[in-house]
């Protein structure tokens, strides 16, 4: 694609120019602590108390490239620089580059070498032959402007981050401009954020963590963050879109929604007291929610007629979508951390929930109905001098039943369950390697389809710039 080639060329040229002009960019990437190693790509948050994953970013010595979590690598975007700014404000407007490259080789017995394991097909649709997949995603490259102190003690900063998360489509993530008050307690941002405000945690997997009962949002709009003591608030108005759309870099969710999404997260956070995959974390408890509408029925006529000729044409309408969730980071000891979240929602596919199942079309009336779903996951991680380990379990379930008259484009998935073990070995400041083993099961609406099970294993390495 021309756009992708031009953007890749631009980012590569910027990397070479900035790399030769300021060697400190390397240090800025490798020394920033991250709010949560398992969370989705998140915008730079130089306000320590406002980090999405409950990490006040008080460990400037923590090397970021050691985490096995792809989203974790994407979400660290400058937490430490806030504290540096308070002590010695930057005077240089020279931008910094950051990024990483991931190499993964995996094998599975039923999911056809899927990189992200989003769903499974019934047993009678696919044999049990093992398939091997080699891929180099997620991979990311970004350019950021460090916080600059201007008149009156106000600060401004921003960045552009592009990434290959699933395939060869280059996605524009965490790209924004931000202003912070002199007190450093309030930040106002405008841009694109991953994860969004809703449910920012994610499991610490080497591949992209879809289908665990966690939510992944690509939020574009206005964002306000503030903190009072140990309490914080994070809210915004804009557009939410699932990362699973795999849209091109300049595709800014150009859907026909007439109403913006409203997102809000409230929480309590304590100072860091433990380490999770080489990053400092503190006790964090938060509640988040999102509300909006999704426009459906556009460009569906041909699909409906192809599947069932003569059926009622789909009606273009706005379906209500809402999701509420709870997140927790609980250090048990300085090396043992329990992390997890749960959600309940309607039409949560917009946040990659409900096993990615979109609203159904009633062939008798042409109207749509959204699915209700719930999900959640837990992770227990252990940090040692040699390696970091984790065991993760999670899944999702559809609430209620599918209508018999609805259009069936694929077999309806009733519930999923996943469990994984992850290990990461840091090898110096710029390289980490590791292993991951997964069990993934799916139950279908039709009882005769039974349960489909996939076993997979992968070896991975991540190189930070």
Secondary structure, DSSP 8 states (H G I E B T S, - for coil): -HHHHHHHHHHHHHHHHHHHH-THHHHHHHH---S-TTS--------GGG-TTS-----TT--GGG---HHHHHH--SHHHHHHHHHS-------EEEEEEEEEEEEESSSTT-SS------GGGS----EEEEE--SEEEEEEEEEEE-GGG-EEEEEEEEEESSSS--EEEEEEEEEE-TTSSEEEEEEEESS-SS-------SS---SSS----EEEEEEEEEEETTEEEEEEEEEEE-GGG---TT-------SS-EEEEEEEEE----EEETTEEE--EEEEEEEEEEEEE-TT-HHHHHHHSTT------EEEEEEEEEEEEEEESSSSEEEEEEEEEEESGGGGT-GGG---EEBTTT--EE--EEEEEEEEEEEE-SS-EEEEEEEEEEEES---TTB--SS--EEEEEEEEEEEEEEETTTEEEEEEEEEEEEEESSGGG-EEEEEEEEEEEEEE-
